[in-house]
């Protein structure tokens, strides 16, 4: 099979992943530079505008986000009618789709119209996740509060109390780490939907539905669940050996792209350690750290270049903040909405239908057989020399 031509490949300037070097780039900026320094709002602005904002631009951008955080009452009424035990990502997918119905100008995908909807989705998605957390526990949503950044406002809307500054700082760093990541599955879904000329709500609904799949978005939750399992076992080394002997994966170790250490994990690890210590939950950092060290001493992981990825220490960060484990994938979406919107806006700027080529591996030269003859076990096949001929087949009953 011939190699894909460069002109046939999709292009992006939003973000780039080099798995062999362990690099993640947002619009030319290395995540190792942005991570310890930039706020989430700065990163969103960067992704959408191809430059970091100055102080005035950032103030205006933050004010615009704050003005759009309120969940529409009709959407809250829809959410109130959903089963309390509904899967959180299914609720988020439904909510994003409903926003498109409620927006009477949803099909406006002009540059200004699309950017306005991207701003609304980025602002309101954390509010939707926080509202559902309260509704499913029998409590009414807390309205957003002006003057708080995205990270702080989300934590505030969960319980209506002033969030811990250390928790806000750690969560803001988490949001920066997950904001975009090349052409991953959910981003590709969003761009494919956008390429058809559909609206931005449909594109983001596609992305949320794709992220809902456990092979893409569920690793952080499963990493935390494995830390619970290892702690319950009481012997981390025994748990590790039993897990490998059973042929199970160690969640959060290894990545489809990175063949060296995930740069995001390197940034989040010390944050997880600090937050776990300050919150009195050091046990969970210690469990994660011990499992990672066992993996780095094991030939299976060494030979395959399997390192801790972003999900691994994200689990400790989110859990020690006090966020519910089954909401971890929704919280992933709260960050990744920035990258999804960046990629959608980029697609719209030079939009062409994305129609991947397939490699057909099915049968050929089958001929139609009347139903009565199919029941007698007769098929028609083409012989390249003599044309069509009937052959007997053995009936198969399903």
C-alpha positions, 0 to 999 in steps of 0.5 A: 500500500502506498504511503499517504501523500502529504497533501492528503493528510489533515493539517492543524496548527492548534496542537502537536504531539511528538511521542518519541520526544515527549513533546506537546505543543499548543500553538508553538508553546511547549506544555512544559512552559505553559503548564507551570505558568499559564492559566486555563483562560490564557491557554483557551485564548491562545488556542483560538487566537494563535497568540497569548493575550495581553492583560487587557485582552485577557480581562475582556476574554475572562469577562465574556466567559463569566457572562455565559456560564449560566445554564439555561432554565429549559436545559435545567428542566430537561436535566431534572427529568433525567434518571438520577443514576444516568451515566454522567457522560450520557447526561453531558452529551444530551445537554450539549445537544439540547443547547443546540435546540435551544439556540435559535441561531444554532446553524450560524457557522459564520466566523463570528457566529461560530466563535460566539458559540464556542465561547458559550460552550466553553463557559457553560460546560463546567456549569452543566457538569456541576449542576448535574452533580447537585441534581443527581444528589437531590440538590438544586444547582448553585448559580455561577459567581462573577469574579472567579476563574474557570477552575474556581467557579467550577469548584464553587458551583459544586458545593457553594463554598469558597474553594481551597486556593491549593485545589483551585491552582491544581485544578487550573493546571489540570485544565491546562494539561488536557486542553488539546492533544492533536488529532485524538478520536474525539477531536477527529469526530468533531472535525468530521462533523464540522466538515459536513457543514453541520453546526458547532453543537452537533460537532461538540456532541460528536466529540462528547459521544466519542470521549464517552467511550472507555477506550478514549476518555475513561482512563482517569476514572479506571486509574483511580479505581485501581488505586482503590483496589490496590489499597484494599489488597493491602499489599501493593507489590502483591496486587501488582503481580496479581494484576500482571499474572491475570493479564490485566492492564495497569491503567494510566501506564502507557500511551498510544502516542508517547514512547517516553514520559508524558510531559503532562504527567511530569507536571501533574505528579508534584502537584498531586503530591502537594495536594494529597499532602495538604488535603490529608490524602497522602495515601493515594499519592503514595499508592500511585507512586509505588505502582509507577515505580514497580512498573518502571522496574518491570521488564514488560513495561521497560521493553515496551516503553510504558510510562505514566500518562496524564490520566495516572496522576490526574486521578490523584489530583481530581480525587484529592480535590474531592471530585466524584470519580464517576465524573472524571470523564466529564471533567476531562471534557470541561478542559478539552472543550477548549481544544475541540472548539479550537479545532472546529474553528480551524476546520471552518476556516478552510472547510472541506468534507473529510471523507477517509479512504477505505481499504475494502477486504470483503468478497467480490463477484457474488451473484444474486440467487433467488430465495427459493434456490438459496434455501436449496443451498445454491449460490452463484459465483463468477468464473473469470473464464466461463462467466456465472455458474451455480455451485452447491453450498452447505447451509449455515443456520444462525 
